[in-house]
């Protein structure tokens, strides 16, 4: 498991963010975006606020929050 205190030290400049598949296209309200940024580490963004830094989570934290990367077409 990654050290949670170091998640924000990871470089995400080349991370590829995807929207949840349930979003279904253009979202006037904005959609949650997710990117794998390391082994067992994820960045969670907001499409309506692309200028804001994404939050970072471990896979265990996403699971505890009920966020499944599969909804984004991403595999664990």
C-alpha positions in Angstrom: 0.0 0.0 0.0 1.4 3.4 -0.9 2.2 5.9 1.9 -0.7 8.3 2.0 1.4 11.2 3.1 3.3 11.0 -0.3 0.4 10.9 -2.6 0.6 14.6 -3.4 4.3 14.3 -4.2 3.4 12.2 -7.3 3.7 13.9 -10.6 0.3 13.8 -12.4 1.2 16.0 -15.4 0.9 13.1 -17.8 -2.1 11.4 -16.1 -5.0 10.5 -18.3 -8.3 11.4 -16.7 -11.6 9.7 -17.7 -15.2 10.5 -16.9 -17.4 8.0 -15.2 -19.2 6.0 -17.9 -22.5 6.8 -16.2 -21.9 10.4 -17.1 -23.0 9.7 -20.6 -21.6 12.6 -22.5 -21.6 16.4 -22.1 -22.4 17.2 -18.5 -23.6 20.8 -17.9 -23.2 20.2 -14.2 -19.7 18.6 -14.6 -18.5 15.1 -14.0 -16.1 13.4 -11.7 -12.9 12.3 -13.5 -10.4 9.6 -12.4 -6.9 8.7 -13.3 -4.5 6.0 -12.1 -1.3 7.9 -11.0 0.6 4.9 -9.6 0.3 1.4 -8.3 -2.8 1.5 -6.1 -3.0 5.4 -6.3 -5.7 7.5 -8.0 -6.4 11.2 -8.7 -10.0 12.3 -8.6 -10.9 15.5 -10.4 -13.9 17.6 -11.4 -14.5 18.3 -15.1 -16.2 21.6 -14.3 -13.1 22.8 -12.3 -10.2 21.6 -14.4 -8.0 24.4 -12.9 -8.3 22.8 -9.4 -5.8 20.2 -8.3 -7.4 16.7 -8.2 -7.7 14.9 -4.9 -5.6 11.8 -4.4 -6.6 8.5 -2.9 -5.4 5.0 -2.5 -7.5 2.1 -3.9 -8.5 1.3 -0.3 -9.8 4.9 0.2 -11.7 4.8 -3.1 -13.3 1.5 -2.0 -14.2 2.9 1.4 -15.9 5.9 -0.4 -17.8 3.6 -2.7 -15.9 4.7 -5.8 -15.3 1.9 -8.3 -12.7 2.6 -11.0 -14.6 0.1 -13.2 -17.3 2.8 -13.5 -14.7 4.8 -15.3 -13.6 1.9 -17.5 -10.4 1.5 -15.4 -9.2 -1.8 -14.0 -7.7 -2.2 -10.5 
